[in-house]
Amino acid sequence: MPEGTQTQENAAPITLGEIGLTGLSRYGGQIREEFVAELKGKKGQKVYREMAENDPVVGAILFAIEQLVRGADWSVQPGGDEEVDEKAAEFLEQCMDDMSHSWISFVTEVISFLRYGWSWFEICWKVRNGKEVLPTEEEPNPATSKYDDGLVGFRKLAIRSQETLLKWEFDEGGGLRGMWQSAAPDFTGRFMPISKSLLFRTTESKGDPQGRSILRSAYRPWHFKTCIEEIEAIGIERDLAGLPVMHVPFEVLKDAKYASLKAELEAIIRNVRRDEQEGVLLPHDPENPEAYKFELMTTGGRRQFNVNEIILRYDARIAGVVLADFVMIGHEKVGSFALATEKRHMFEKAVLGWMDSIKGVINTHLVPRLFDVNAAAFAGLEEYPEVIYAMPNVPTLEEVVDVIGKLADSGAELFPNLTLTNFILALAGLPEMEESDANEAAGFEGTQVEGAKSALMERITA
């Protein structure tokens, strides 16, 4: 035995089990971390849905994120240089392209975790037995496949809606065992173990399976803005229609026997609208013509508050929560192009962070399970292949011209170059240069080359 090696007999004792807990506030499978009553449980899910689907600024932000995510190119990178690594990467890529839905549709569903803080997917498997699969009593709707090698692949990665959450189930140490779901049409409780699922979340603080919605910090400005917009709408209507006032005999207000009449008159005042149904029916008393009188009082002047500025302020706060306040550039007649570009870049970096989170869950939990169930077919595989993404980066014409100018100032010889020239012309929406023109330009010397450069730059910046 090498010197210094400890035997089991004289090794220090260790405790394998967990002693402490994460401190996550939970009871009966329900998470109790949220301190705002309106954002707890299903009430909170309804609020976040209302924010996403009713508020123009929130909707624009989520739309921008979705379009950026949809533009990503997903591929598979082998885990090594061996033949089995290439085979495994090809198999994983096939599985991603052999589901009942597209991979992009799956990723688009995943980003619902930004709205609610988390999203849950069930991994549904199938045996790749080709396209001609006969239904059986056990499987009346068998899954078909583009391949018939008998390996196990993904049938689908099925979303399990956040609204269907019944409760969470944890082990004694606070680790997540799975999710109980109650969904239409039968609302039967179903338990989905984490071993057959994928959980995406924005944060993992205290091991909270519900994460934290990116709209959480925007709730307060959204709430105030919504209230102000409702008050503004009522105020506009009242200013246009006037404040309804009705004069009635004193006994109508005092005597209980006129209670029903009083209620009807109050209903008339509340329901006054300037539309095709407008009108008020009042009794006529020749002896006392002023007994009942209805009139509209108009506003006495302008309000002290600029409601539009207040709403814009709250819109800016909502957008700033997720670094998307570049969408407000120009709405307040301030802000420069450079500022908008910088803010857009910060927003794109935030989206890349969420994309990395999605990629991490896929490579940590989905890919290993796929190769575990197909272990016999990939004997000798030491490193799993990795699912990666690339975001297309198409620079603006102004950015390209700026880079070219700086390279030219440093002495770089860029032209004539057909590929570079056509890329720039395409950004400018101009026709591309033919190869014959490029060959002619390549023969220029001295001042002719400089003249060609100047002519091209003028053509771009015109």
Backbone torsions as a table, in degrees:
resi	resn	phi	psi	omega
1	MET	NA	130.2	-178.9
2	PRO	-58.7	149.2	-179.2
3	GLU	-65.1	136.6	177.8
4	GLY	91.7	-4.4	180.0
5	THR	-79.8	132.7	-179.9
6	GLN	-87.5	136.8	173.2
7	THR	-87.6	166.6	-178.8
8	GLN	-65.1	-29.1	-177.6
9	GLU	-67.8	-40.8	-176.5
10	ASN	-101.1	8.2	178.8
11	ALA	-74.5	148.7	178.5
12	ALA	-67.1	138.3	-179.5
13	PRO	-67.5	143.5	178.7
14	ILE	-125.5	154.3	177.4
15	THR	-103.8	115.5	-175.9
16	LEU	-81.7	-31.4	-177.8
17	GLY	-79.3	168.4	177.1
18	GLU	-87.1	143.1	178.0
19	ILE	-107.3	-50.2	-177.1
20	GLY	-87.9	177.2	177.8
21	LEU	-126.1	162.3	-177.6
22	THR	-71.6	-23.0	-176.7
23	GLY	91.0	8.6	178.3
24	LEU	-64.2	126.4	-179.5
25	SER	-77.0	110.3	-178.0
26	ARG	-149.3	152.5	178.2
27	TYR	-156.5	128.6	178.6
28	GLY	60.7	31.0	-179.9
29	GLY	82.0	2.0	179.1
30	GLN	-105.5	136.8	178.5
31	ILE	-84.3	131.8	-175.7
32	ARG	-117.6	30.7	-177.6
33	GLU	-76.7	-32.8	-175.9
34	GLU	-71.3	131.7	-178.6
35	PHE	-101.4	-8.5	175.9
36	VAL	-92.8	119.5	-173.5
37	ALA	-58.5	-37.4	-176.9
38	GLU	-68.2	-15.9	-176.6
39	LEU	-108.4	11.4	-179.9
40	LYS	-88.9	139.3	171.9
41	GLY	56.1	-139.1	-176.5
42	LYS	-68.2	-28.1	176.0
43	LYS	-62.2	-42.5	178.5
44	GLY	-64.5	-39.5	178.6
45	GLN	-61.6	-38.7	178.3
46	LYS	-67.1	-36.9	178.5
47	VAL	-65.0	-46.3	-179.4
48	TYR	-64.2	-35.8	177.6
49	ARG	-66.9	-41.3	177.6
50	GLU	-63.2	-41.4	177.9
51	MET	-60.6	-43.9	-175.6
52	ALA	-71.2	-35.1	-172.3
53	GLU	-100.4	-16.7	-177.8
54	ASN	-107.4	-29.8	-175.3
55	ASP	-89.0	123.7	-178.0
56	PRO	-61.0	-39.3	-177.7
57	VAL	-69.0	-47.3	178.4
58	VAL	-62.1	-42.9	178.4
59	GLY	-61.0	-39.9	179.0
60	ALA	-65.4	-39.9	180.0
61	ILE	-64.2	-48.4	-179.2
62	LEU	-65.6	-35.0	176.9
63	PHE	-64.7	-42.8	179.1
64	ALA	-62.1	-41.9	178.6
65	ILE	-63.3	-45.1	-178.6
66	GLU	-61.2	-42.3	-178.9
67	GLN	-68.0	-36.1	175.7
68	LEU	-64.3	-43.6	-179.7
69	VAL	-65.7	-40.4	179.0
70	ARG	-63.3	-26.7	-178.5
71	GLY	-79.9	-5.1	-178.4
72	ALA	-73.1	144.0	175.2
73	ASP	-101.4	117.8	-178.2
74	TRP	-99.4	139.0	179.5
75	SER	-149.5	-179.5	-177.9
76	VAL	-123.3	134.6	179.6
77	GLN	-111.7	123.9	-179.5
78	PRO	-59.9	151.0	179.8
79	GLY	-82.0	-9.0	180.0
80	GLY	-165.2	-169.4	-176.0
81	ASP	-103.6	0.0	-178.3
82	GLU	-76.4	164.9	-179.9
83	GLU	-62.7	-39.0	-179.5
84	VAL	-65.9	-29.8	177.1
85	ASP	-67.7	-42.1	177.9
86	GLU	-65.8	-38.8	179.5
87	LYS	-65.1	-42.2	179.9
88	ALA	-65.4	-41.5	179.3
89	ALA	-63.7	-41.3	178.5
90	GLU	-64.1	-40.4	179.7
91	PHE	-64.5	-43.8	179.3
92	LEU	-62.3	-41.9	179.7
93	GLU	-64.4	-37.6	176.7
94	GLN	-62.6	-44.1	-178.9
95	CYS	-63.2	-37.4	178.7
96	MET	-65.9	-27.1	-176.3
97	ASP	-102.7	8.7	-173.9
98	ASP	-124.8	34.2	177.9
99	MET	-102.1	170.8	178.4
100	SER	-74.7	-5.7	174.0
101	HIS	-137.8	165.1	-179.1
102	SER	-78.3	160.6	177.5
103	TRP	-65.2	-37.4	179.4
104	ILE	-64.8	-37.5	177.6
105	SER	-62.8	-39.5	177.7
106	PHE	-62.6	-47.3	-178.8
107	VAL	-64.4	-37.0	178.2
108	THR	-63.9	-38.6	175.8
109	GLU	-66.6	-35.1	-178.6
110	VAL	-59.4	-39.8	-173.4
111	ILE	-70.7	1.2	169.8
112	SER	-64.6	-15.2	176.9
113	PHE	-66.9	-18.6	175.3
114	LEU	-70.1	-37.4	-179.9
115	ARG	-71.6	-46.5	-173.2
116	TYR	-101.7	-13.4	-176.9
117	GLY	100.5	-19.8	-178.8
118	TRP	-157.0	159.5	171.7
119	SER	-147.6	145.3	-172.4
120	TRP	-123.9	134.7	-179.8
121	PHE	-130.5	137.6	174.6
122	GLU	-95.4	131.8	177.9
123	ILE	-84.1	113.8	179.0
124	CYS	-105.5	123.5	-174.0
125	TRP	-96.8	164.8	171.7
126	LYS	-153.8	156.1	174.0
127	VAL	-93.5	130.7	-176.1
128	ARG	-80.4	88.3	-178.6
129	ASN	-111.4	24.9	176.7
130	GLY	84.4	-170.4	-175.5
131	LYS	-89.3	-25.3	-178.3
132	GLU	-93.5	81.7	179.4
133	VAL	-116.0	123.2	-177.3
134	LEU	-84.2	140.2	177.7
135	PRO	-69.5	149.9	177.1
136	THR	-126.5	174.6	178.8
137	GLU	-65.7	-36.6	178.8
138	GLU	-75.9	-31.0	-176.8
139	GLU	-131.4	81.6	-177.7
140	PRO	-67.8	-24.3	178.4
141	ASN	-123.5	74.1	-175.6
142	PRO	-68.0	150.3	180.0
143	ALA	-82.4	130.9	174.8
144	THR	-92.9	169.1	-178.3
145	SER	-148.4	155.5	174.1
146	LYS	-74.0	-13.6	-173.6
147	TYR	-124.1	153.2	-177.8
148	ASP	-130.1	41.5	-178.0
149	ASP	-90.8	-1.1	178.1
150	GLY	77.9	4.0	177.4
151	LEU	-79.9	165.3	-179.3
152	VAL	-96.0	127.4	178.7
153	GLY	-128.2	-170.6	179.3
154	PHE	-86.5	125.0	168.9
155	ARG	-77.9	-46.8	174.1
156	LYS	-167.6	159.4	172.0
157	LEU	-110.7	96.1	-164.9
158	ALA	-92.1	127.2	176.8
159	ILE	-66.4	138.6	172.4
160	ARG	-117.9	103.0	-167.3
161	SER	-52.9	143.4	179.0
162	GLN	-61.4	-31.9	-178.8
163	GLU	-68.9	-16.0	-177.7
164	THR	-91.5	1.1	-179.9
165	LEU	-61.8	125.8	175.7
166	LEU	-97.6	-50.9	176.2
167	LYS	-169.7	164.6	175.6
168	TRP	-99.1	153.8	175.9
169	GLU	-123.5	128.2	-177.2
170	PHE	-118.0	157.9	172.4
171	ASP	-88.0	-177.5	-175.3
172	GLU	-63.9	-28.5	-179.9
173	GLY	-87.2	1.1	-179.7
174	GLY	93.7	1.6	177.7
175	GLY	-75.7	147.6	-176.7
176	LEU	-77.8	125.2	176.2
177	ARG	-94.0	-32.3	-179.1
178	GLY	167.4	-170.1	-175.5
179	MET	-128.1	134.4	171.8
180	TRP	-93.6	131.9	-175.9
181	GLN	-121.2	141.6	172.1
182	SER	-130.0	108.6	-171.4
183	ALA	-130.4	155.3	174.6
184	ALA	-64.9	151.5	9.1
185	PRO	-94.4	-13.2	-174.0
186	ASP	-100.0	-15.6	178.8
187	PHE	54.2	35.6	175.4
188	THR	-83.8	136.9	178.5
189	GLY	-67.3	125.8	178.7
190	ARG	-125.3	133.8	178.6
191	PHE	-100.5	126.5	178.1
192	MET	-115.1	109.9	-178.4
193	PRO	-68.7	150.2	179.7
194	ILE	-64.5	-23.8	-179.7
195	SER	-68.4	-17.2	178.7
196	LYS	-113.5	18.7	-172.2
197	SER	-137.5	168.2	173.0
198	LEU	-125.5	129.6	178.5
199	LEU	-116.0	117.7	175.7
200	PHE	-106.9	135.6	179.7
201	ARG	-149.7	154.5	-176.2
202	THR	-75.6	-36.5	178.1
203	THR	-135.8	161.1	179.3
204	GLU	-124.5	28.9	-179.0
205	SER	-60.1	127.7	179.9
206	LYS	59.7	16.2	-177.0
207	GLY	72.0	21.7	-178.2
208	ASP	-66.3	116.6	-179.5
209	PRO	-69.2	-16.3	-177.9
210	GLN	-91.1	-3.4	178.1
211	GLY	55.3	-145.6	179.5
212	ARG	-150.3	122.6	-179.4
213	SER	-60.3	141.3	176.3
214	ILE	-69.4	-13.1	178.8
215	LEU	-90.3	-2.2	-174.3
216	ARG	-58.7	-48.9	-178.1
217	SER	-72.9	-12.8	178.4
218	ALA	-90.3	-4.2	-175.6
219	TYR	-62.3	-45.9	-175.8
220	ARG	-61.6	-53.0	177.2
221	PRO	-62.7	-34.2	178.1
222	TRP	-65.0	-41.6	-179.3
223	HIS	-62.5	-48.4	-179.6
224	PHE	-65.1	-40.6	-179.5
225	LYS	-62.8	-42.2	179.5
226	THR	-61.6	-43.7	178.8
227	CYS	-62.8	-42.8	-178.8
228	ILE	-66.5	-38.3	178.6
229	GLU	-63.9	-38.7	178.0
230	GLU	-66.7	-42.8	177.8
231	ILE	-64.0	-38.9	179.2
232	GLU	-62.5	-43.4	-179.7
233	ALA	-63.6	-42.8	178.2
234	ILE	-64.4	-42.6	-179.8
235	GLY	-62.7	-40.6	178.7
236	ILE	-63.5	-43.9	179.7
237	GLU	-62.3	-42.4	-179.6
238	ARG	-67.3	-36.8	179.0
239	ASP	-67.7	-35.7	-179.9
240	LEU	-77.0	-40.7	-176.9
241	ALA	-88.8	-27.3	-174.7
242	GLY	94.5	157.1	179.4
243	LEU	-82.3	118.0	-177.8
244	PRO	-72.2	132.5	178.4
245	VAL	-132.2	134.0	178.6
246	MET	-127.4	130.3	176.3
247	HIS	-98.7	129.8	-178.4
248	VAL	-133.2	159.6	175.9
249	PRO	-59.0	150.0	-175.1
250	PHE	-61.5	-35.5	-176.8
251	GLU	-66.4	-24.4	177.7
252	VAL	-64.7	-34.7	179.5
253	LEU	-81.7	-26.1	-172.1
254	LYS	-99.2	-43.1	-171.8
255	ASP	-81.7	131.6	-177.3
256	ALA	-66.8	-25.0	-177.0
257	LYS	-70.0	-13.6	177.0
258	TYR	-98.9	17.3	-174.8
259	ALA	-60.3	-43.1	-179.0
260	SER	-67.3	-39.4	177.4
261	LEU	-63.9	-42.3	179.0
262	LYS	-59.8	-43.2	179.7
263	ALA	-62.7	-39.8	179.1
264	GLU	-66.0	-40.2	179.3
265	LEU	-67.4	-38.3	176.6
266	GLU	-63.6	-38.1	178.4
267	ALA	-63.9	-37.4	177.5
268	ILE	-60.8	-44.2	-178.5
269	ILE	-64.8	-43.4	-176.7
270	ARG	-67.8	-31.0	-171.3
271	ASN	-100.3	14.2	178.6
272	VAL	-66.4	123.4	177.4
273	ARG	-137.0	142.4	176.5
274	ARG	-87.4	86.4	178.3
275	ASP	-147.6	-167.7	-175.7
276	GLU	-70.3	-10.7	-179.5
277	GLN	-103.3	8.8	-175.3
278	GLU	-68.1	152.3	179.6
279	GLY	149.5	151.4	-179.0
280	VAL	-131.5	131.9	177.9
281	LEU	-103.1	119.8	-179.2
282	LEU	-125.9	148.2	178.3
283	PRO	-73.3	153.6	179.6
284	HIS	-113.1	122.3	178.6
285	ASP	-117.9	105.0	-177.1
286	PRO	-59.1	-32.9	-178.0
287	GLU	-76.6	-24.4	-179.2
288	ASN	-141.7	74.1	-174.3
289	PRO	-62.8	-21.3	-178.6
290	GLU	-94.1	9.1	-177.9
291	ALA	-60.2	-41.0	177.2
292	TYR	-123.5	126.9	-178.8
293	LYS	-142.8	133.9	179.8
294	PHE	-121.8	135.0	178.9
295	GLU	-151.4	163.5	178.2
296	LEU	-113.9	122.2	177.4
297	MET	-91.7	128.4	179.5
298	THR	-89.4	165.0	-178.5
299	THR	-66.5	149.5	-177.6
300	GLY	-91.8	-3.8	-179.7
301	GLY	163.4	-171.0	-178.1
302	ARG	-77.6	154.4	177.6
303	ARG	-79.6	157.8	-177.3
304	GLN	-80.1	-16.5	-176.0
305	PHE	-110.9	141.0	174.0
306	ASN	-90.2	98.5	-174.8
307	VAL	-62.8	-35.4	-178.9
308	ASN	-62.2	-42.8	178.4
309	GLU	-64.9	-37.5	179.5
310	ILE	-65.4	-44.5	-180.0
311	ILE	-64.9	-41.5	177.6
312	LEU	-62.2	-36.0	178.2
313	ARG	-63.6	-43.3	178.9
314	TYR	-69.2	-36.3	175.9
315	ASP	-59.8	-42.7	179.5
316	ALA	-64.2	-37.6	178.6
317	ARG	-67.5	-40.1	178.3
318	ILE	-61.6	-47.0	-179.0
319	ALA	-67.3	-34.9	-178.1
320	GLY	-68.4	-21.3	-179.6
321	VAL	-59.1	-37.9	-179.1
322	VAL	-111.8	25.5	177.3
323	LEU	60.0	29.1	-178.5
324	ALA	-109.0	24.0	-177.8
325	ASP	-72.0	-0.7	173.6
326	PHE	-65.2	-21.4	178.1
327	VAL	-68.5	-14.9	180.0
328	MET	-92.3	-7.9	-179.5
329	ILE	-60.8	125.1	179.8
330	GLY	99.8	-24.3	-179.8
331	HIS	-69.1	-29.3	179.4
332	GLU	-104.9	14.5	177.9
333	LYS	59.1	28.9	174.9
334	VAL	-136.9	163.9	178.5
335	GLY	106.6	142.0	-177.7
336	SER	-108.1	167.0	176.9
337	PHE	-62.2	-40.4	-180.0
338	ALA	-63.1	-39.8	178.6
339	LEU	-65.6	-43.3	179.0
340	ALA	-61.8	-40.8	179.4
341	THR	-64.3	-43.0	179.9
342	GLU	-64.6	-42.7	178.8
343	LYS	-65.8	-37.7	178.3
344	ARG	-64.5	-39.0	178.3
345	HIS	-64.8	-39.6	177.5
346	MET	-63.5	-40.9	178.4
347	PHE	-63.3	-42.9	179.7
348	GLU	-64.2	-35.6	176.9
349	LYS	-66.2	-37.1	176.7
350	ALA	-63.3	-42.0	178.0
351	VAL	-62.9	-39.5	177.9
352	LEU	-61.5	-35.1	176.9
353	GLY	-63.0	-42.7	177.0
354	TRP	-67.4	-36.3	177.1
355	MET	-63.7	-39.7	176.5
356	ASP	-62.2	-37.1	178.0
357	SER	-63.5	-43.5	178.1
358	ILE	-62.4	-46.8	179.8
359	LYS	-60.6	-38.9	-179.2
360	GLY	-62.4	-43.8	178.7
361	VAL	-63.9	-42.3	-178.9
362	ILE	-61.7	-46.8	-176.4
363	ASN	-77.1	-23.7	-178.3
364	THR	-87.8	-33.7	-172.0
365	HIS	-118.9	-34.3	-176.5
366	LEU	-84.4	-50.7	-175.7
367	VAL	-61.5	-47.8	179.4
368	PRO	-59.5	-37.2	-180.0
369	ARG	-66.2	-36.8	178.3
370	LEU	-60.9	-43.6	-177.2
371	PHE	-82.7	-18.6	173.6
372	ASP	-67.9	-40.8	-179.8
373	VAL	-78.8	-10.5	176.9
374	ASN	-119.6	29.3	-173.2
375	ALA	-58.3	-38.4	-176.2
376	ALA	-63.7	-30.1	-177.6
377	ALA	-81.6	-11.6	-176.5
378	PHE	-130.6	49.1	178.3
379	ALA	-63.3	136.0	-179.5
380	GLY	91.1	-1.9	178.6
381	LEU	-73.6	116.0	-177.9
382	GLU	-94.3	-37.6	179.7
383	GLU	-122.8	132.3	178.3
384	TYR	-70.0	149.3	170.8
385	PRO	-66.4	162.0	-175.3
386	GLU	-122.2	133.0	174.0
387	VAL	-81.9	126.2	-178.4
388	ILE	-128.1	167.4	178.8
389	TYR	-137.3	159.4	175.5
390	ALA	-137.5	129.8	178.9
391	MET	-94.0	124.8	178.3
392	PRO	-63.6	133.1	-179.6
393	ASN	-121.0	96.4	178.8
394	VAL	-100.4	108.4	-178.2
395	PRO	-70.2	156.8	175.6
396	THR	-76.9	163.6	179.5
397	LEU	-61.1	-39.2	-179.2
398	GLU	-63.4	-39.8	179.1
399	GLU	-65.3	-41.1	-180.0
400	VAL	-65.2	-45.2	179.9
401	VAL	-62.0	-38.9	178.9
402	ASP	-63.0	-43.2	179.3
403	VAL	-65.4	-43.0	179.9
404	ILE	-61.9	-41.9	178.8
405	GLY	-61.4	-42.2	179.8
406	LYS	-68.4	-37.3	177.5
407	LEU	-67.2	-40.2	179.3
408	ALA	-64.4	-38.6	178.6
409	ASP	-64.9	-28.1	179.8
410	SER	-85.3	-1.5	176.2
411	GLY	97.0	8.2	-179.1
412	ALA	-72.4	137.3	177.2
413	GLU	-92.3	106.8	-174.3
414	LEU	-105.1	-28.1	-175.6
415	PHE	-123.7	151.6	0.5
416	PRO	-79.1	138.5	178.3
417	ASN	-148.6	108.7	-172.4
418	LEU	-62.1	-44.0	-177.6
419	THR	-63.2	-48.5	-179.6
420	LEU	-64.7	-42.5	-179.3
421	THR	-60.9	-46.5	-178.7
422	ASN	-67.4	-32.8	177.0
423	PHE	-63.2	-43.9	-179.6
424	ILE	-67.5	-43.4	-179.9
425	LEU	-63.8	-36.7	178.6
426	ALA	-65.3	-40.0	177.1
427	LEU	-62.7	-33.5	-178.9
428	ALA	-84.1	-3.1	-178.8
429	GLY	73.4	26.1	-178.8
430	LEU	-106.5	156.6	179.7
431	PRO	-65.0	144.2	-179.0
432	GLU	-73.6	158.5	-179.3
433	MET	-84.0	135.8	178.0
434	GLU	-74.2	158.3	-178.5
435	GLU	-65.0	-33.3	178.7
436	SER	-64.4	-38.4	177.4
437	ASP	-65.8	-37.1	179.9
438	ALA	-67.4	-39.3	178.8
439	ASN	-64.4	-37.4	178.2
440	GLU	-67.4	-39.3	179.5
441	ALA	-67.3	-30.7	-178.6
442	ALA	-67.1	-21.9	-179.9
443	GLY	-86.2	-4.8	178.8
444	PHE	-67.3	150.5	177.6
445	GLU	-136.4	156.3	171.9
446	GLY	56.7	-125.5	-174.9
447	THR	-66.6	-23.6	179.0
448	GLN	-64.6	-39.4	178.2
449	VAL	-63.4	-45.1	179.4
450	GLU	-62.1	-39.2	178.6
451	GLY	-65.0	-38.5	178.2
452	ALA	-64.5	-41.6	178.2
453	LYS	-60.9	-46.9	-178.2
454	SER	-63.2	-42.3	-179.3
455	ALA	-63.0	-40.2	-179.7
456	LEU	-67.0	-44.1	179.6
457	MET	-62.4	-39.3	177.2
458	GLU	-64.1	-37.1	-179.4
459	ARG	-67.4	-36.9	-178.8
460	ILE	-72.3	-45.8	-172.0
461	THR	-86.3	-3.4	-178.3
462	ALA	-65.2	NA	NA
